[in-house]
């Protein structure tokens, strides 16, 4: 089993972990109802995607 010869320093550890941060998901506006939605998804408010009604809503 591989075992490190020396302790990994704080700088190396923190540099490796610098890419572990979370980002907020991208948002876009629906062209029909102008509500915030996820890109490339059907709008939850009006049910439209790409100018066509996909899901019927009340």
C-alpha positions in Angstrom: 0.0 0.0 0.0 1.3 3.4 -0.9 2.1 5.7 2.0 3.4 9.3 1.6 7.0 9.9 2.8 6.3 13.4 4.0 3.4 15.4 5.3 1.5 17.4 2.6 1.8 21.1 3.4 -1.1 23.4 3.9 -0.4 25.3 0.7 -0.6 22.2 -1.4 -3.8 21.0 0.4 -5.5 24.4 0.0 -4.5 24.7 -3.6 -6.0 21.4 -4.4 -9.2 22.3 -2.5 -9.6 25.6 -4.3 -11.7 24.0 -7.0 -14.1 22.4 -4.6 -16.4 25.5 -4.3 -20.0 25.4 -5.3 -21.5 27.8 -7.9 -25.1 28.9 -8.1 -27.0 27.4 -11.0 -27.4 29.6 -14.1 -30.7 31.4 -14.5 -32.5 32.9 -17.5 -35.8 34.7 -18.1 -38.8 33.1 -19.8 -39.6 35.0 -23.0 -43.3 34.4 -22.5 -44.0 35.3 -18.9 -40.6 36.8 -17.9 -40.2 34.6 -14.8 -36.8 33.2 -13.8 -36.2 29.6 -14.9 -33.3 27.2 -15.6 -31.9 27.4 -19.1 -33.0 24.7 -21.6 -35.9 23.7 -19.4 -39.7 24.1 -19.7 -40.9 27.2 -17.7 -42.7 26.1 -14.6 -45.0 29.1 -14.6 -46.4 29.1 -18.1 -45.3 25.7 -19.5 -43.6 27.1 -22.6 -40.3 26.1 -24.2 -38.9 27.5 -27.4 -42.0 29.5 -28.1 -44.3 26.4 -27.9 -46.6 25.3 -25.2 -45.2 22.0 -23.9 -47.1 21.6 -20.6 -50.7 22.8 -20.2 -51.1 25.0 -17.1 -54.1 26.6 -15.5 
